[in-house]
Amino acid sequence: MPKINPTHWKKLAKVFEHSGWVLNRIEGDHLIYIKSGYNRPVVIPKAKEVQVFIIINNLKTARILREEYFKLLKK
């Protein structure tokens, strides 16, 4: 299994959009995504390289497995 690397925020936003998350609002330099059935939003900072711990926390919140993340990343 490849390791998760820092990713540009636009690429990361596309991953969550392909997974059914919808942009709810923008607060400063953060994108807030929501999805029905989930209590917590996914927050993506507008950074050239989003750090790995943020990506992993967002994947846990969205209940997306590592394998699924890499498939969505290729789309």
N, C-alpha and C positions, 0 to 999 in steps of 0.2 A: 504494500500500500504506500503510495507516495505521501510525503509529508506536506502539510499545509504551509504554504508560503504567504508572506504579505501580498495583498492584492489591491489593485486600484479600486476606488469606491464605485466607479461606474460598472465595472465588471461584477463586483459583489452585489450591487443592486439588481443587476440582470438575473443573477442566480436566484435571488429571493422572488423576483417577479415571475420567473418561470415556474417557481414552486407554488404560485398562487397568492403571494403576499401583495398587498396594494399600498401604494404611497398614500398616507393619511395626511401628513403635514411636514413642513420643513421648519425646524427651530434652529435659527442661526446656521451653523454649518453641519447640522445633523439631519438625516432623513429618517422619518419615523414611519415604519411599515406595520400594517395590521392585517389580521386574517381572522375570519369568524371561527369561533371555537377555541381561540387562544386568548388567555387573559393578559399576557404581557406582549408589548410591541417589540419589534426588532428595530434597533437603532444603529444606523450606519453613519459614521462620521465621514465628511467629505475630505478625505486625505489621499495623497498620492499613493501611499502604501498603508492600507488598514492593517494594524498589527494582528498577529496570529491569535493572541488571547481574545481579542474582540470577535474575530471570525468564529472561534470555537464556542464562545458564549452565545453568539447569535444562532449558531447551528443547534445548540442545546435548547434554546428558547423555541426555535422553529421545529424541533424534533426532526431534523434532517440528519441522516447518517452520513458518515464520511464518504462512502461509495457513491451515494446519491449526489453529494456536493460536487465530486469530481466529474460526474456525468453532466450535471447542470452547468458546470464551469466550461465544459467543452461546447455547449450550445451557442 
